[in-house]
Every structure is written in structure tokens, then in C-alpha cells.
Amino acid sequence: MCGIAGFTSLLQPTKQADAVLRAMLDTLIPRGPDGEGYHEESSVHLGHRRLSIIDIHGGAQPMSCGRQRYHMVFNGEIYNYIELRERLQQQGRTFRTQSDTEVLLQQYAVDGVAALGKINGIFAFAIWDREKESLLLARDHMGVKPLYYTLCGGDLIFASELKALRKHPAVQGRINIASVSKYLTYGYIPAPHTIFEGIHKLEPGHYLQFDRNGMVKQAYWDIPMEDNPVCGLSVDDCAEELLQRLDAAVKLQLRSDVPVGVFLSGGLDSSLLTALAARALPRQLHTFSVGFEETGYDESPYARQVADLYGTAHHHEVLSQQRALAMLPQVMDILDEPFADASILPTYLLSQFTAREVKVSLGGDGGDELFMGYPSFQAHKLMEALSLLPTTWRDALNRLAKKIPVSHRYASFDFLVQTFFKGAGVSPEIRFFLWMGYFGNDEKRRLLSPGLRDRLLRTDPFEDVVSHVRKSHLTGDLARIQYLCMKMYLQDDILVKVDRASMANSLEVRVPFLDPDLVEYSSKIQAGYKLKGFTTKYILKRGVHARKLLPDNIIHRRKAGFMIPLAQWLKKDLRPLVEDLCSAEVIRQDGFFDPTFVRTLLDEHYAHVRDHRKPIWALLCFQLWLRNNGLGAAR
């Protein structure tokens, strides 16, 4: 697990290219504190920062093969590298190292881009073909590892993080106003967009080829969702097959030359990974959890129960308001773009103290998306049922919901009901993102400054939703929602959060639920096995129960999520920071938002009139991002 950066000089030389490349790599030191390497020639400059996981002594990069024809920098892990290596040796290929990096490069030398269909792992890499003077960029199937790129003066510049890319003198940092609109809607900026004009994320499951003739981008894989799939097995047989595949993925991802731990929240997904990993490892497994002082948010008793059940060496820390406040500037500084998922705070703390014990940890991300674990899937079913009521009845329920007394507790009734009715009267796909997101169009219209209002409201923040739906060819509402949940929320929120928090602490996080074979298998399971009535993750729960891997109180307890007491904290220790960054003077000077409406949001939240935790947090994160990047004065 590493950081990569580089650029071509095919059309014009880059002044002081070696200094530019080193400046780019210096921003990536936390991603790769164990070493650095460079490959530079007249047409290309490749750089690499290394976090040593496999073949600690022999896997240095950049790496070359084919009599110096191919040169590669690689961020990630190839889990099936042992099997691929054996096949390549049978074909007569010889190896200098024991690394997965060399296996990937040799596989590419044999198969070209077809190699992407054979590798199982998480990756972002660049391969320079000296003979053809072409550069290949590729990103893993589900987008676990990041990769940014831009074209400047006819040459390609790329890096693992935006801050590295911006160290190149040709890269401009002009804010993309349309991306601001997307951020306000989702709380993140979906691929391929970024917060800056002309800079892009390479989409998951894609590769890009660049040479003197220009650039070609191509998808090599997509989530194979289909309408009304039927796996052909009973629910119990399907559940057993599913667990066998997950067990195989866990064993594959435990491959490492350094110790591996597990993030253990006490929820179903992380508890299941703990059970499978503890059974597979010959030594004691280390597990890690974060708790809160507020009991309604604290899952640590469940994490401790699972740790005791499997005899793990369990490590636990508490995130208090004071600790979160002290940590906030540091956490915001690791983010290249505005990002409003507040769970990055406990994720950062979790990564920080996990990295003291191990270099690699397994995480349970992906389980909720694969098996419809979010309450939004239940809410979809409820909304479909309410759609059968007369319009006057639904309008009356909506008015009644607005009169429910406000509570700032976790998943309070008023918050859930009012969020639910935000999605009334729109398509199921848009409704899902209104439930998961931050600002609806009406709120955004009041929020934006007059100078931006007309410009932004002519753009469609949901154009990415429409694009993904069109490409998927799915017609069923539930299938579309699940596909979109993986293509956007999982890939551009959850995985970004974990990558930034973990790599800032030089920790690699692996995600067994997102093994491509497992994703493909789960995509063929009918929706009724995943969401049975209002029971989420039904097939997973049934399989875990049948194998007796976990006690029933872990399997069937209410989903908590990795959330912080945000509504309360915004009124207490975080309030001075909010008042500073969201003051009328600062808001007016930056030029993005209407200070009167921002003041209304704050006052209503403080007075318990409305629960505005999500929009206020999104505003605070945006303002922090502006300050950290020396930006403002919207143009």
C-alpha cells in the first residue's frame, strides 16, 4: 500500500522535472513512509512512496521488466499473486522478487490490459511502455484505492491524492462550481468529478491509455446487477455458498508479511469478519474499536462481547467531544475535497491507534451495500406502500411530521420522520440520495448566494444518478437503488473516508466484502433474500445463525452505524468553531452562501426548532476546506 505520482513530457519538457516529482511525492509520505523511488527519462517521470506489506526487502518501486520496456508504480495489493505467479512461471516467466508488484507487472507484460480480468486486489497503478511511449493508468474494480489525473498542455499528470497533483506547476486550482452543488447534495463529490476544474478521478473498474495521440478511457468491469435475479438455490443453500465465498476472501486478504488486525465495531459485518479471521489465523487476532461517552452511540459493549467470544487481543479507545474538537483540523487537512461524512472522525482515531499495533486491518465496508443493510432500503418499501394512499392523506402526514417535537438524540423519531418525507414526490433513485444526503434543491436555493444561485440551479446535481441508471440498463427500482448505492455512496463516500483516514496514519485497510468474486455472486442473489419484508441483510443473518458464528443479539440488533453525537456536539464544544467559520462576515466574504439563511439554520438548531445537524456539518466542512486550502471569494 503506497502513494504514486507522475507525469509525461511527450509534447514539451517540464522545467525542473525532478524537483516537481519530488515535491509531489513529499505530500504522499504518510501513504508510504517506508521508502521512495523514482524512474525518470525524457518522456516520463514516475514516483513512488512505499508502505511495505509484502516482500518487505525486495518489493521496491518503480519496478521494471521486459528488458526495461515496462516501468510501473503501484498502490495496493494483489491478493491472488501467489496463484498468478505459479501460472506465469509455468509459462516460462522468471522473477527477481517475491512481491505482488512484480507479478502484476509480469502479468501485464504477457496479457496487456486483459491482465485486469485476472487480478484480484485493490489497486491504482501506472505502467509506462517505453517502446510505444504510452502510459496506462488503472483503478481497482470497486474503487478502494484512489487515482486522480489531469491533462495539461497535452501531457498527462496523475497522483494518488489531489494535493500531490496540485504540486505540479501546470495544474490550476480553480473551483468547479458545479462540483460545489454536487457536494451540497451528497456530502461528497462523485467520480469522475473533483472540486477543481479540469481534474478528474479515474472511475472504479476503468483504465486509461495515454500517448502522443491523446487519451482513451475504457471500463473493464462493472457491478453485474440485473433485474429480478434468481440464484437457483434455496435461501439456506445460497447463504452457505455466500459464507464460503466470504471465508475464501478473508483468507486471501489475510496474506501479508506483517500482522493483520480487524476493525471491530460490534455490528454484524465486522463481527463476522472477526469470526472468520480468528478461525483462519494461527496466532491471536488483534481487534480494534472506538466508543463514545454518549451511551446511545456507543457500540463498544458488543465489540467486547465478540472479542471475548473469539479470544482476540482487543484494543479500544473513546472519542470524546474534546478529543474530536482537537482532532478536527488535522482530519480536515487530510481531505483533498470538501467531505461531509462525520464518521471520518472516529475512523481517523480508529486508524491512528490501530496503526500502533499492526500495518494492515480488515474492515467490514460493503456489507450494507451488498445486502441492503441501510434503513433507506426499508424506507423505500414504506414509501412505496404510502404511495397507494390518496395525495391529501400523504400531505397531511407530511404536515404532521413537521410538528413532531425536535430531539437531537441518535436516530431520533423526529429526525427520521422528517428525513423520510424529504423524499416524497420524486423518483426512487433521487429519493434515496435525498435521504442519504444533505441539502435538497429548495434548501440549496435558499442557501446559495445570489451570485451563484442562478448559475448552480441551472445544473443538475443528480446528473450522475441519471448517467449511472442509463448505463446499468436496470428497470427495477430496488435494483437501481442498490446499484447506485454501490456506485456512488460506497465508492465516493465510504471508501474515500476509510482510505484517507487510514493512509494518513500509514495503515492499509482491506475489504473482504468487496472481493470482486463475492460482489459478482451477491449481485445474482434475488432482492427478497437480501431484504425480506423489513428485515435487512436477511441472507447474511440466516447464514451466520445457521453456522452459529455469532450470538443472536449481535446478529439481530438494530443497525447503529459508525456515527458521532453530531447534533449535540454542534451545540456544545463545536459551537465556537461553527460561529467562527459560519459567521455572516466570513460567509459574505467567501461568496458562496447567503449569510441570512446560514444564520437561520444555526439559530433553529440551537433553539431546538429543527434538527439541522447534517446541513450545518456540511457547511462547516466546506468552510474548513476553504480555509485549509487558502480559497474563497467564489467567482
Long-range contacts (C-beta under 8 A, 24 or more apart in sequence): 1-31, 1-32, 1-51, 1-53, 1-75, 1-76, 1-77, 1-360, 1-503, 1-508, 2-31, 2-32, 2-48, 2-49, 2-50, 2-51, 2-61, 2-73, 2-74, 2-75, 2-76, 2-160, 3-28, 3-29, 3-31, 3-32, 3-48, 3-49, 3-75, 3-159, 3-160, 3-161, 3-164, 3-503, 4-28, 4-46, 4-47, 4-48, 4-49, 4-73, 4-74, 4-75, 4-124, 4-125, 4-126, 4-147, 4-158, 4-159, 4-160, 5-47, 5-73, 5-158, 5-159, 5-160, 5-164, 5-165, 6-44, 6-45, 6-46, 6-47, 6-73, 6-126, 6-135, 6-157, 6-158, 6-159, 7-44, 7-45, 7-155, 7-156, 7-157, 7-158, 7-168, 8-43, 8-44, 8-45, 8-135, 8-155, 8-156, 8-157, 8-210, 9-42, 9-43, 9-44, 9-45, 9-155, 10-43, 10-44, 10-133, 10-154, 10-155, 10-211, 10-212, 11-153, 11-154, 11-155, 11-212, 12-153, 12-154, 12-155, 13-42, 14-45, 14-155, 14-168, 14-170, 15-169, 17-45, 18-45, 20-45, 20-167, 20-168, 20-169, 21-45, 21-46, 21-47, 22-47, 23-167, 24-159, 24-164, 24-165, 24-167, 24-168, 25-49, 25-164, 26-167, 27-161, 27-163, 27-164, 27-167, 28-159, 28-160, 28-161, 28-164, 30-334, 30-503, 30-504, 30-505, 30-506, 31-75, 31-160, 31-161, 31-503, 31-506, 32-506, 33-506, 35-60, 37-61, 37-62, 37-73, 38-62, 39-64, 39-71, 39-73, 39-128, 41-130, 43-133, 44-71, 44-128, 44-135, 46-71, 46-72, 46-73, 46-126, 46-128, 47-73, 48-73, 48-74, 51-359, 51-506, 51-508, 52-257, 52-258, 52-359, 53-77, 53-256, 53-257, 53-258, 53-359, 53-360, 53-508, 54-81, 54-98, 54-99, 54-100, 54-255, 54-256, 54-257, 55-97, 55-98, 55-99, 55-100, 55-101, 55-257, 56-257, 56-258, 58-96, 58-97, 58-98, 58-99, 59-97, 59-98, 59-99, 59-100, 59-101, 59-102, 61-101, 63-97, 63-99, 63-101, 63-102, 63-105, 64-105, 65-102, 65-105, 65-106, 65-109, 66-109, 68-130, 69-109, 69-129, 69-130, 69-131, 70-105, 70-108, 70-109, 70-127, 70-128, 70-129, 70-130, 71-127, 71-128, 71-130, 72-101, 72-104, 72-105, 72-108, 72-125, 72-126, 72-127, 72-128, 73-125, 73-126, 74-101, 74-104, 74-105, 74-123, 74-124, 74-125, 74-126, 75-123, 75-124, 75-125, 75-145, 75-147, 75-160, 76-121, 76-122, 76-123, 76-124, 76-125, 76-140, 76-144, 76-145, 77-121, 77-122, 77-123, 77-253, 77-508, 77-510, 78-103, 78-104, 78-119, 78-120, 78-121, 78-123, 79-120, 79-121, 79-252, 79-253, 79-255, 79-515, 80-119, 80-120, 80-121, 80-252, 81-121, 82-255, 84-118, 84-119, 108-136, 113-138, 113-207, 113-209, 113-218, 113-220, 116-207, 116-220, 116-221, 117-220, 117-221, 120-252, 120-515, 120-516, 120-517, 122-510, 122-511, 124-160, 124-202, 126-158, 132-211, 133-211, 133-212, 134-209, 134-210, 134-211, 135-209, 135-210, 135-211, 136-207, 136-208, 136-209, 136-210, 137-202, 137-207, 137-208, 137-210, 138-202, 138-206, 138-207, 138-208, 138-220, 139-202, 139-203, 139-204, 139-205, 139-206, 139-207, 140-204, 140-205, 141-204, 141-205, 141-221, 141-514, 141-516, 141-519, 142-204, 142-205, 142-223, 142-366, 142-486, 142-490, 142-491, 142-495, 142-511, 142-514, 142-516, 142-519, 143-191, 143-203, 143-204, 143-205, 143-491, 143-492, 143-495, 144-495, 144-499, 144-511, 144-514, 145-499, 146-201, 146-496, 146-499, 147-201, 147-202, 148-194, 148-199, 148-200, 148-201, 148-202, 148-336, 149-199, 149-200, 149-202, 149-208, 150-198, 150-199, 150-200, 151-198, 151-215, 152-198, 156-210, 156-215, 161-336, 162-194, 162-195, 162-196, 162-199, 162-336, 162-337, 163-336, 165-199, 166-196, 171-199, 172-196, 172-197, 172-198, 173-629, 173-631, 174-198, 175-631, 175-634, 175-635, 177-452, 177-455, 177-456, 177-634, 178-456, 178-459, 179-337, 180-338, 180-452, 180-456, 180-592, 180-622, 180-634, 181-444, 181-456, 181-459, 181-461, 182-461, 182-464, 183-337, 183-338, 183-340, 183-618, 183-622, 184-438, 184-439, 184-444, 184-447, 184-461, 184-618, 184-622, 185-433, 185-437, 185-438, 185-439, 185-440, 185-444, 185-461, 185-462, 186-433, 186-436, 186-437, 186-438, 186-461, 186-488, 186-489, 186-492, 186-493, 187-339, 187-340, 187-341, 187-437, 187-438, 187-493, 187-614, 187-618, 188-337, 188-339, 188-340, 188-341, 188-492, 188-493, 188-496, 189-337, 189-338, 189-492, 190-464, 190-488, 190-492, 191-491, 191-492, 193-464, 194-336, 194-337, 195-336, 195-337, 195-338, 195-625, 204-491, 221-516, 222-471, 223-483, 223-486, 223-487, 223-519, 223-523, 224-520, 224-523, 224-524, 225-472, 225-474, 225-479, 225-482, 225-483, 225-523, 226-474, 226-479, 226-523, 226-524, 227-474, 227-475, 227-476, 227-479, 228-476, 228-479, 228-526, 229-523, 229-524, 229-525, 229-526, 229-527, 230-526, 231-524, 231-525, 231-526, 231-529, 235-529, 235-538, 235-539, 235-542, 236-542, 236-543, 236-546, 238-525, 238-529, 238-539, 239-529, 239-539, 239-540, 239-542, 239-543, 239-546, 240-543, 240-546, 240-547, 241-521, 242-518, 242-521, 242-522, 242-525, 242-539, 242-540, 242-543, 243-543, 243-544, 243-547, 245-515, 245-517, 245-518, 245-521, 246-272, 246-276, 246-512, 246-513, 246-515, 246-518, 247-276, 247-280, 248-515, 248-517, 249-512, 249-513, 249-515, 249-517, 249-518, 250-276, 250-277, 250-280, 250-362, 250-512, 251-276, 251-280, 252-515, 253-362, 253-510, 253-512, 253-515, 254-280, 254-281, 254-362, 256-359, 256-360, 258-358, 258-359, 258-360, 259-286, 259-357, 259-358, 259-359, 259-360, 260-358, 260-360, 260-361, 260-362, 260-510, 261-285, 261-286, 261-287, 261-288, 261-354, 261-357, 261-358, 261-360, 261-361, 261-362, 262-286, 262-287, 262-288, 262-312, 262-361, 262-362, 262-363, 263-287, 263-288, 263-289, 263-350, 263-354, 263-361, 263-362, 263-363, 263-364, 263-509, 264-288, 264-289, 264-303, 264-306, 264-307, 264-312, 264-314, 265-289, 265-299, 265-302, 265-303, 265-364, 265-560, 265-562, 266-299, 266-300, 266-301, 266-302, 266-303, 266-304, 266-305, 266-306, 266-554, 267-299, 267-302, 267-364, 267-559, 267-560, 268-367, 268-373, 268-537, 268-540, 268-541, 268-544, 268-550, 268-554, 268-555, 269-364, 269-365, 269-366, 269-367, 269-368, 269-373, 269-513, 270-303, 270-363, 270-364, 271-302, 271-303, 271-306, 271-550, 271-554, 272-364, 272-367, 272-540, 272-544, 272-549, 272-550, 273-362, 273-363, 273-364, 273-512, 274-306, 274-307, 274-310, 274-312, 275-306, 275-309, 275-310, 275-549, 275-550, 276-549, 277-362, 278-310, 278-311, 278-312, 279-310, 284-311, 284-312, 284-313, 285-310, 285-312, 285-313, 286-312, 286-313, 286-314, 286-315, 286-357, 286-358, 287-312, 287-313, 287-314, 287-315, 288-314, 288-315, 288-316, 288-350, 288-353, 288-354, 288-357, 288-361, 289-314, 289-315, 289-316, 289-350, 290-316, 290-317, 290-318, 290-319, 290-346, 290-349, 290-350, 291-316, 291-317, 291-318, 291-319, 292-318, 292-319, 292-320, 292-346, 292-564, 292-565, 293-318, 293-320, 293-321, 294-410, 294-565, 294-568, 296-409, 296-410, 296-565, 297-410, 297-560, 297-563, 297-564, 297-565, 299-560, 302-553, 302-554, 302-557, 305-551, 305-553, 305-554, 306-550, 306-554, 309-550, 309-551, 315-353, 315-354, 315-357, 317-349, 317-350, 317-353, 319-345, 319-346, 319-349, 319-564, 321-565, 321-569, 321-572, 321-573, 321-574, 322-573, 323-349, 324-564, 324-569, 324-573, 324-574, 325-573, 325-574, 325-577, 328-574, 328-577, 328-624, 329-624, 329-628, 331-501, 332-621, 332-624, 332-625, 332-628, 333-628, 334-500, 334-501, 334-504, 335-500, 335-625, 336-500, 337-625, 338-618, 338-621, 338-622, 338-625, 339-493, 339-496, 339-497, 339-500, 339-621, 339-625, 340-438, 340-614, 340-617, 340-618, 340-621, 340-622, 341-493, 341-494, 341-497, 342-563, 342-564, 342-566, 342-617, 343-497, 343-561, 343-562, 343-563, 343-564, 344-497, 344-500, 344-501, 345-564, 346-562, 346-564, 347-497, 347-498, 347-501, 347-502, 347-562, 348-501, 348-504, 348-505, 350-501, 351-501, 351-502, 351-504, 351-505, 351-507, 351-509, 352-505, 354-505, 354-507, 355-502, 355-505, 355-506, 355-507, 358-507, 359-506, 359-507, 359-508, 360-507, 360-508, 360-509, 360-510, 361-502, 361-507, 361-508, 361-509, 361-510, 362-509, 362-510, 362-511, 362-512, 363-498, 363-509, 363-510, 363-511, 364-511, 364-513, 365-490, 365-494, 365-495, 365-498, 365-511, 365-513, 365-514, 366-490, 366-511, 366-513, 366-514, 366-519, 367-513, 367-537, 367-540, 368-537, 368-559, 369-482, 369-485, 369-486, 369-489, 369-490, 369-494, 370-486, 370-513, 370-518, 370-519, 370-522, 370-530, 371-522, 371-530, 371-536, 371-537, 371-538, 371-539, 371-540, 372-478, 372-482, 372-527, 372-530, 372-531, 372-536, 372-537, 373-536, 373-537, 373-559, 374-436, 374-485, 374-536, 374-559, 375-416, 375-536, 375-559, 376-432, 376-435, 376-436, 376-481, 376-485, 377-478, 377-481, 377-482, 377-531, 377-536, 378-531, 378-534, 378-536, 379-420, 379-423, 379-435, 380-428, 380-431, 380-432, 380-477, 380-478, 380-481, 381-531, 381-534, 382-420, 382-534, 383-420, 383-423, 383-424, 383-428, 383-431, 384-428, 384-477, 394-424, 397-421, 398-424, 406-608, 406-609, 406-610, 406-611, 407-611, 408-567, 408-568, 408-571, 408-608, 408-611, 408-613, 409-567, 410-560, 410-563, 410-565, 412-611, 414-611, 415-567, 415-611, 415-613, 418-611, 428-477, 428-480, 428-481, 429-462, 429-465, 429-469, 429-477, 429-480, 429-481, 429-484, 430-462, 430-465, 432-481, 432-484, 432-485, 433-462, 433-465, 433-484, 433-488, 433-489, 436-489, 437-614, 438-614, 438-615, 438-618, 439-615, 439-618, 443-615, 446-594, 446-597, 447-593, 447-594, 447-597, 447-598, 447-615, 448-592, 448-593, 448-594, 449-591, 449-592, 449-593, 449-594, 449-634, 450-594, 451-591, 451-634, 452-591, 452-592, 452-634, 464-488, 476-527, 478-527, 478-531, 479-527, 482-527, 566-613, 566-614, 566-617, 567-605, 567-611, 567-613, 570-605, 570-613, 570-616, 570-617, 571-605, 571-606, 574-620, 575-606, 577-620, 578-602, 578-616, 578-620, 581-620, 581-623, 581-624, 581-627, 582-616, 582-619, 582-620, 582-623, 586-623, 589-632, 589-633, 590-623, 590-626, 590-632, 590-633, 590-634, 591-632, 591-633, 591-634, 591-635, 592-622, 592-634, 593-619
